[in-house]
Amino acid sequence: MGSSPAPGIKFMKKIKKQQKSKRQKITKEMGISEILQKYPKAFEVFLKYNLPCIGCAAAHFENIEAIAKEFNIDIEKLLKDLNEAAR
């Protein structure tokens, strides 16, 4: 017999991975425009953090991680707030 995990274990790992990805819809790799198109309520979060780049050119190519670094914003807190707004 092989050493591969039982089918049930593989299935449970797959389910856990899917659940995690569902919980965090918005990731640090996403751009502002993409987020606003998918989750309009995120606009309020961007305003809360005083991010002026909502309407600027950077919104089309910069990701959330880069914006957070530029404005000295805690990326984990921002992502948490964005994902709460996206529910």
TORZANU-249679 format. One record per residue: x, y, z of N, C-alpha, C in turn; residue number from 1. Coordinates in Angstrom, 3 decimals, always signed. Example, Ala and Ser with C-alpha at 12.3 -4.5 7.8 and 13.67 -1.06 7.14 Angstrom:
! residues 2
+----------+----------+----------+----------+----------+----------+----------+----------+----------+-----+
|      nc1 |      nc2 |      nc3 |     cac1 |     cac2 |     cac3 |      cc1 |      cc2 |      cc3 | num |
+----------+----------+----------+----------+----------+----------+----------+----------+----------+-----+
|  +13.190 |   -5.690 |   +7.800 |  +12.300 |   -4.500 |   +7.800 |  +13.200 |   -3.300 |   +7.800 |   1 |
|  +12.850 |   -2.250 |   +7.080 |  +13.670 |   -1.060 |   +7.140 |  +12.900 |   +0.030 |   +7.870 |   2 |
+----------+----------+----------+----------+----------+----------+----------+----------+----------+-----+
//
This chain:
! residues 87
+----------+----------+----------+----------+----------+----------+----------+----------+----------+-----+
|      nc1 |      nc2 |      nc3 |     cac1 |     cac2 |     cac3 |      cc1 |      cc2 |      cc3 | num |
+----------+----------+----------+----------+----------+----------+----------+----------+----------+-----+
|   +0.834 |   -1.188 |   +0.000 |   +0.000 |   +0.000 |   +0.000 |   +0.876 |   +1.248 |   +0.000 |   1 |
|   +0.402 |   +2.301 |   -0.639 |   +1.154 |   +3.545 |   -0.742 |   +1.037 |   +4.390 |   +0.516 |   2 |
|   +1.811 |   +5.447 |   +0.537 |   +1.818 |   +6.325 |   +1.703 |   +0.979 |   +7.588 |   +1.490 |   3 |
|   +0.164 |   +7.604 |   +0.448 |   -0.653 |   +8.800 |   +0.213 |   -1.813 |   +8.847 |   +1.204 |   4 |
|   -2.257 |  +10.050 |   +1.542 |   -3.338 |  +10.194 |   +2.524 |   -4.643 |   +9.583 |   +2.018 |   5 |
|   -5.470 |   +9.187 |   +2.941 |   -6.770 |   +8.621 |   +2.603 |   -7.606 |   +9.667 |   +1.861 |   6 |
|   -8.509 |   +9.229 |   +0.978 |   -9.338 |  +10.172 |   +0.226 |  -10.110 |  +11.150 |   +1.118 |   7 |
|  -10.548 |  +10.700 |   +2.272 |  -11.280 |  +11.573 |   +3.194 |  -10.433 |  +12.723 |   +3.699 |   8 |
|   -9.162 |  +12.453 |   +3.943 |   -8.248 |  +13.493 |   +4.422 |   -8.007 |  +14.523 |   +3.320 |   9 |
|   -7.802 |  +14.052 |   +2.102 |   -7.620 |  +14.973 |   +0.972 |   -8.854 |  +15.866 |   +0.809 |  10 |
|  -10.023 |  +15.260 |   +0.918 |  -11.274 |  +16.001 |   +0.777 |  -11.384 |  +17.079 |   +1.850 |  11 |
|  -11.077 |  +16.748 |   +3.098 |  -11.174 |  +17.714 |   +4.200 |  -10.185 |  +18.862 |   +4.017 |  12 |
|   -8.983 |  +18.561 |   +3.551 |   -7.999 |  +19.614 |   +3.297 |   -8.497 |  +20.559 |   +2.208 |  13 |
|   -9.128 |  +19.991 |   +1.178 |   -9.664 |  +20.795 |   +0.082 |  -10.787 |  +21.702 |   +0.595 |  14 |
|  -11.661 |  +21.177 |   +1.423 |  -12.773 |  +21.952 |   +1.987 |  -12.240 |  +23.101 |   +2.846 |  15 |
|  -11.250 |  +22.817 |   +3.706 |  -10.676 |  +23.866 |   +4.560 |  -10.057 |  +24.974 |   +3.727 |  16 |
|   -9.373 |  +24.600 |   +2.651 |   -8.750 |  +25.596 |   +1.771 |   -9.820 |  +26.465 |   +1.115 |  17 |
|  -10.918 |  +25.856 |   +0.662 |  -12.007 |  +26.607 |   +0.047 |  -12.663 |  +27.549 |   +1.052 |  18 |
|  -12.852 |  +27.083 |   +2.278 |  -13.460 |  +27.919 |   +3.307 |  -12.590 |  +29.126 |   +3.599 |  19 |
|  -11.284 |  +28.925 |   +3.671 |  -10.366 |  +30.028 |   +3.945 |  -10.423 |  +31.053 |   +2.819 |  20 |
|  -10.450 |  +30.581 |   +1.579 |  -10.479 |  +31.522 |   +0.465 |  -11.811 |  +32.267 |   +0.408 |  21 |
|  -12.901 |  +31.645 |   +0.867 |  -14.196 |  +32.322 |   +0.905 |  -14.223 |  +33.390 |   +1.990 |  22 |
|  -13.550 |  +33.125 |   +3.099 |  -13.538 |  +34.090 |   +4.196 |  -12.790 |  +35.341 |   +3.808 |  23 |
|  -11.705 |  +35.182 |   +3.074 |  -10.912 |  +36.348 |   +2.684 |  -11.078 |  +36.557 |   +1.187 |  24 |
|  -12.051 |  +37.352 |   +0.843 |  -12.345 |  +37.610 |   -0.554 |  -11.350 |  +38.595 |   -1.145 |  25 |
|  -10.966 |  +39.577 |   -0.346 |  -10.053 |  +40.621 |   -0.806 |   -8.656 |  +40.291 |   -0.296 |  26 |
|   -7.699 |  +40.293 |   -1.201 |   -6.316 |  +39.973 |   -0.843 |   -5.410 |  +41.158 |   -1.137 |  27 |
|   -4.210 |  +41.111 |   -0.591 |   -3.264 |  +42.221 |   -0.757 |   -2.781 |  +42.370 |   -2.192 |  28 |
|   -2.981 |  +41.338 |   -3.009 |   -2.550 |  +41.391 |   -4.404 |   -3.549 |  +42.111 |   -5.300 |  29 |
|   -4.761 |  +42.333 |   -4.805 |   -5.816 |  +42.949 |   -5.616 |   -5.623 |  +44.459 |   -5.726 |  30 |
|   -6.073 |  +45.001 |   -6.846 |   -6.009 |  +46.433 |   -7.061 |   -7.253 |  +47.129 |   -6.536 |  31 |
|   -7.147 |  +48.420 |   -6.316 |   -8.262 |  +49.197 |   -5.788 |   -9.459 |  +49.162 |   -6.741 |  32 |
|   -9.223 |  +49.357 |   -8.021 |  -10.324 |  +49.341 |   -8.996 |  -11.042 |  +48.003 |   -8.992 |  33 |
|  -10.278 |  +46.934 |   -8.965 |  -10.859 |  +45.585 |   -8.939 |  -11.728 |  +45.391 |   -7.703 |  34 |
|  -11.226 |  +45.834 |   -6.567 |  -11.970 |  +45.697 |   -5.308 |  -13.265 |  +46.493 |   -5.358 |  35 |
|  -13.184 |  +47.730 |   -5.827 |  -14.373 |  +48.576 |   -5.876 |  -15.414 |  +48.058 |   -6.861 |  36 |
|  -14.970 |  +47.445 |   -7.945 |  -15.913 |  +46.871 |   -8.902 |  -16.644 |  +45.674 |   -8.310 |  37 |
|  -15.914 |  +44.837 |   -7.600 |  -16.503 |  +43.624 |   -7.027 |  -17.254 |  +43.896 |   -5.724 |  38 |
|  -16.741 |  +44.841 |   -4.930 |  -17.285 |  +45.105 |   -3.596 |  -17.445 |  +46.609 |   -3.380 |  39 |
|  -18.517 |  +47.200 |   -3.880 |  -18.712 |  +48.657 |   -3.769 |  -18.684 |  +49.182 |   -2.330 |  40 |
|  -19.067 |  +48.364 |   -1.364 |  -19.059 |  +48.818 |   +0.032 |  -17.638 |  +49.072 |   +0.547 |  41 |
|  -16.641 |  +48.582 |   -0.176 |  -15.246 |  +48.806 |   +0.209 |  -14.874 |  +50.281 |   +0.112 |  42 |
|  -15.635 |  +51.033 |   -0.658 |  -15.377 |  +52.464 |   -0.814 |  -15.329 |  +53.158 |   +0.547 |  43 |
|  -16.256 |  +52.800 |   +1.425 |  -16.306 |  +53.400 |   +2.757 |  -15.043 |  +53.100 |   +3.562 |  44 |
|  -14.492 |  +51.916 |   +3.379 |  -13.261 |  +51.543 |   +4.090 |  -12.096 |  +52.389 |   +3.587 |  45 |
|  -12.011 |  +52.574 |   +2.277 |  -10.946 |  +53.403 |   +1.727 |  -11.048 |  +54.835 |   +2.260 |  46 |
|  -12.263 |  +55.329 |   +2.377 |  -12.456 |  +56.668 |   +2.943 |  -12.033 |  +56.710 |   +4.410 |  47 |
|  -12.381 |  +55.675 |   +5.148 |  -12.014 |  +55.590 |   +6.571 |  -10.499 |  +55.694 |   +6.754 |  48 |
|   -9.752 |  +55.100 |   +5.841 |   -8.292 |  +55.117 |   +5.919 |   -7.686 |  +56.335 |   +5.211 |  49 |
|   -8.532 |  +57.257 |   +4.763 |   -8.081 |  +58.474 |   +4.080 |   -7.170 |  +58.188 |   +2.885 |  50 |
|   -7.560 |  +57.208 |   +2.103 |   -6.769 |  +56.876 |   +0.922 |   -7.225 |  +57.733 |   -0.256 |  51 |
|   -6.396 |  +58.675 |   -0.654 |   -6.780 |  +59.588 |   -1.730 |   -6.709 |  +58.949 |   -3.109 |  52 |
|   -6.153 |  +57.766 |   -3.197 |   -5.911 |  +57.160 |   -4.509 |   -7.120 |  +56.426 |   -5.076 |  53 |
|   -8.279 |  +56.570 |   -4.451 |   -9.470 |  +55.879 |   -4.943 |   -9.765 |  +56.271 |   -6.386 |  54 |
|   -9.655 |  +57.532 |   -6.700 |   -9.976 |  +57.993 |   -8.041 |   -8.773 |  +58.317 |   -8.907 |  55 |
|   -7.577 |  +58.098 |   -8.400 |   -6.391 |  +58.469 |   -9.189 |   -5.949 |  +57.318 |  -10.092 |  56 |
|   -4.970 |  +57.577 |  -10.913 |   -4.463 |  +56.576 |  -11.862 |   -3.905 |  +55.342 |  -11.160 |  57 |
|   -3.344 |  +55.517 |   -9.970 |   -2.762 |  +54.388 |   -9.237 |   -3.802 |  +53.328 |   -8.911 |  58 |
|   -5.045 |  +53.716 |   -8.822 |   -6.118 |  +52.770 |   -8.510 |   -6.245 |  +51.688 |   -9.579 |  59 |
|   -5.736 |  +51.960 |  -10.769 |   -5.852 |  +51.003 |  -11.865 |   -4.697 |  +50.017 |  -11.937 |  60 |
|   -3.567 |  +50.320 |  -11.297 |   -2.432 |  +49.414 |  -11.423 |   -1.752 |  +49.046 |  -10.106 |  61 |
|   -1.935 |  +49.812 |   -9.058 |   -1.297 |  +49.502 |   -7.767 |   -2.152 |  +48.504 |   -6.998 |  62 |
|   -1.497 |  +47.586 |   -6.291 |   -2.270 |  +46.678 |   -5.456 |   -2.373 |  +47.229 |   -4.036 |  63 |
|   -3.223 |  +46.603 |   -3.243 |   -3.493 |  +47.088 |   -1.892 |   -2.226 |  +47.095 |   -1.035 |  64 |
|   -1.394 |  +46.093 |   -1.208 |   -0.164 |  +46.026 |   -0.407 |   +0.726 |  +47.241 |   -0.673 |  65 |
|   +0.897 |  +47.609 |   -1.926 |   +1.741 |  +48.758 |   -2.273 |   +1.152 |  +50.058 |   -1.727 |  66 |
|   -0.152 |  +50.203 |   -1.837 |   -0.822 |  +51.402 |   -1.327 |   -0.659 |  +51.494 |   +0.194 |  67 |
|   -0.839 |  +50.369 |   +0.868 |   -0.711 |  +50.344 |   +2.333 |   +0.705 |  +50.747 |   +2.758 |  68 |
|   +1.701 |  +50.242 |   +2.052 |   +3.090 |  +50.608 |   +2.371 |   +3.327 |  +52.095 |   +2.142 |  69 |
|   +2.807 |  +52.592 |   +1.041 |   +3.011 |  +54.001 |   +0.689 |   +2.419 |  +54.941 |   +1.734 |  70 |
|   +1.278 |  +54.553 |   +2.307 |   +0.597 |  +55.410 |   +3.272 |   +0.760 |  +54.943 |   +4.722 |  71 |
|   +1.709 |  +54.029 |   +4.949 |   +1.991 |  +53.508 |   +6.295 |   +0.743 |  +52.985 |   +7.005 |  72 |
|   +0.001 |  +52.150 |   +6.305 |   -1.221 |  +51.553 |   +6.835 |   -0.958 |  +50.087 |   +7.142 |  73 |
|   -1.467 |  +49.623 |   +8.257 |   -1.355 |  +48.215 |   +8.633 |   -2.170 |  +47.385 |   +7.640 |  74 |
|   -1.485 |  +46.624 |   +6.799 |   -2.144 |  +45.867 |   +5.727 |   -3.128 |  +44.838 |   +6.273 |  75 |
|   -2.785 |  +44.198 |   +7.378 |   -3.680 |  +43.182 |   +7.943 |   -4.980 |  +43.805 |   +8.437 |  76 |
|   -4.895 |  +44.960 |   +9.076 |   -6.098 |  +45.652 |   +9.565 |   -6.941 |  +46.132 |   +8.388 |  77 |
|   -6.289 |  +46.679 |   +7.379 |   -6.996 |  +47.146 |   +6.185 |   -7.726 |  +45.986 |   +5.514 |  78 |
|   -7.037 |  +44.862 |   +5.331 |   -7.660 |  +43.700 |   +4.705 |   -8.833 |  +43.181 |   +5.529 |  79 |
|   -8.673 |  +43.191 |   +6.842 |   -9.758 |  +42.743 |   +7.719 |  -10.984 |  +43.627 |   +7.524 |  80 |
|  -10.780 |  +44.940 |   +7.523 |  -11.883 |  +45.876 |   +7.347 |  -12.517 |  +45.753 |   +5.954 |  81 |
|  -11.682 |  +45.599 |   +4.947 |  -12.203 |  +45.446 |   +3.585 |  -13.037 |  +44.176 |   +3.451 |  82 |
|  -12.543 |  +43.088 |   +4.027 |  -13.275 |  +41.822 |   +3.922 |  -14.568 |  +41.847 |   +4.733 |  83 |
|  -14.586 |  +42.579 |   +5.827 |  -15.837 |  +42.725 |   +6.582 |  -16.855 |  +43.506 |   +5.738 |  84 |
|  -16.394 |  +44.514 |   +5.045 |  -17.289 |  +45.311 |   +4.197 |  -17.776 |  +44.507 |   +2.990 |  85 |
|  -16.978 |  +43.541 |   +2.555 |  -17.325 |  +42.745 |   +1.375 |  -18.344 |  +41.645 |   +1.669 |  86 |
|  -18.683 |  +41.426 |   +2.909 |  -19.646 |  +40.353 |   +3.253 |  -21.028 |  +40.655 |   +2.770 |  87 |
+----------+----------+----------+----------+----------+----------+----------+----------+----------+-----+
//
